[in-house]
């Protein structure tokens, strides 16, 4: 397996997990809508709804971490970063990954495993409400999500090393972006003429490309 294919494989794993976790939004929305009906129309509130909504959202938040890193979507102060050359960006990222990312995520995986193992061993239930729901399965998400972020982080470190050697960022798998949604909406609009549509799409693409170049470059369409 080539170096580039290895990076894309890790990106693919993170992307698949992130997209799978996104379906939790449907469950969370259904849960909240049902509870609103029960609470305000039927006067039958559910005691454990707060715990359940926390578990749905918390699982989504944690499992999407590796996906966000794979898409280079985490927030960074790029006022200075965006003006750096790729090799300078790579050196800067590599130092931060080694000094802060690896120790922090490794500690998360280690502590999260101990936390989840104890929770499973005692069959832990929530104490927020009386007779709260079980939460040991939710706590098991912590080390799993941490391991996925760690795996993606190792791939990002390899990207930094490759950029230091070649002067360009290796490509990454590209998922659907906001610009794709804009293009689709304009393509189906009946109130925008063809020339205006092309101009709007072209300007949006330039803005998106400029923003992408400020971060780590090189995307590969999935």
N, C-alpha and C positions, 0 to 999 in steps of 0.2 A: 504493500500500500504506500502510495506516495505521500510526501509531507502534506501537500495541499489537500489531498483526499482525507487524510487524517483530521485536519482542521475542520473540513466540511462535515465529516462524520460526527464530530463532537457538536458542531453547530446544529446539525440535524437532530441529535438527541435532545438538546436543550429546546429547540423549536417545537419538537413533537410534544414534549412534556408541558411546555408553556401553553400550547394550543389546547391540549387535553384539559389542563387546569382551568382554562378560560370558560369551559362549560359549567363550572361551579357558579358562574354569574347567573345562569338560568335557574339553578336550584335556589340560590340566594334570593333572586327576584320573586320566584314562586312562593318561597317561605314567607317573605315580608308581605306580599299581597294577600295571602291566605290569613296571616295574622291580623292585618288591618281589617279584613272583613269580620273575622271572629271577634276582635276586640271592640270595634266601633258599631257594628251592625247587630251582632248576636250577643254582645256583652259576655263573651266567653274567652278571655285572654289566656294565652298559653304561658305557663311559668318558665319553660325552658327555652323560649324563643330567643332570648338574648344570648344564651350560650351557643345555640345552634348557629345563629347568624355570625357570631364571632369565629366559630370554627370554619364556616364556609369561606368567609372573607380572609381569615388568617391563612388558610390552606392555599387559596388563590395567590395571595401576596407572596408567600414563601416560595411556592413552586414556579412562579413567574420570574423569579430572580435570575436564574440561569439564562432564560430566554431573553430577558432584557439585556444582559451582558453580551449574549451572542449577537444581538442586533445593535450593539454599541449605543444603547439607549439610556444608560444611566446618566444622571445629571452631573456635569462637570463644569467648573468655572473656566470656560474656554476663551476668555478675553486674551490671555497670553498664549494659551495652548494652541489656539487656532492659527496663530502667526508663526509657529515653529515649523522647522523642516521635519519631514517624516522621521529621520534618524533621531532628532532631538526629542520628538514626541515619544518615540519608542524607548529611548533611554530614560526619559522622565517616567513613563508608565512602568517600565521594568523595575525601577527603584521602588516605586510606590507599591507595586504588586508584591515584591519580596519583603519590604519592611512592614507593610500594613495588611495587605490583603491575605497573604498566606497564613500568617500567625492568627489573624482574626477569624478567618473562616475555619481553620483547623481547630481553633478553640470552640467555635460554634458546633462543629460536628462532634467533638469529644464530649462537651458538656451536654449537648442535645441528646446524644446517645444515652448518657447516664440518666438524664432527666426522663427520657421516654422509657428506658428499661425499668426504672423504679415505678413509674406510673402503670406500666403493664403488669408488674409483679403484684401490686396491691389492688389492681382493678380500680384505679382512681376515677372518681366522679366529681363533677363540678360542685363547689360549695357556694357558688353565687346565689343559687336558689335552693329551696328545700327539694330534696330528692332530684338533684341535678343530673343531667345526662352524663354518660361515660365520656371521658376526655383522653384516655390513654391512646386511642387511635389518632387523635389530633396531635398529641405531643410527638408521636412517631414521625410526623411530617417534618419536624425540625431537623433531625440528622439527615433525612433523605434529601431535603431541599438544600441543606448545607453541602452535602456531597456533590450534588449536581452543580452548584455554584463553584465549588472547588475544581471540579473537572473542567468546567468552562473557563475558569481562571487560568488553569494550566495551559489550555489552548491559547488563551490571550498572551501568556508569557512566551509561548513559542512564536506567536505572531510578532512580538516585540523583538525577539532574537533574529527572526528572519528579516525584519525591517532594518535592523542594525547592519545586517550583512549585505542586503541588496539596495537599501535606500528607498524601497517602496513597500507599502503595506500589502500583505497577502490578501487575497479576496476572501469574503465571507458570504455565507448564504444570505440572500435577501428575501425577506418576507414582504407581505403586502404593506405598503406605507400609505400615509395620508395623501400623497400626491396621486396614488392610484385611484383612490376614492374620488378625488376631485376630477380626474379625467373621465371616470365612468359617469359621474353626475352630469358633466358638461356634454358628454356624448349623447345622452338621452334627453337633453333639454330641448324643448320645442320653442323656447323663447330667446334662444341665442343663435345668431347666424353663424355660418361656417367659419368666416374670417375671424370673427370675435372669439369663437371657440378655440381655434388654433392659436391665436395670440395669447389667450388666457392660459392655455395648457403650456405653451412655450415659456411664458414668464414664470409659471409655477414650477416648471422643471428646472429653470435656471436658479430659482431661489432654493429649491431642494438640493440641487447639486452643489451650490455654494456652501450650504450648511453641512452637507456630507463631507466636503473636502476639508472643512475645519476640523473634523474629527478623523477617525481612522478611515482611510479610503478603501476602494476596491470592493465592490459587491458583486456577487454572482447570483443571477436569478435562479430560484428553485424551480 
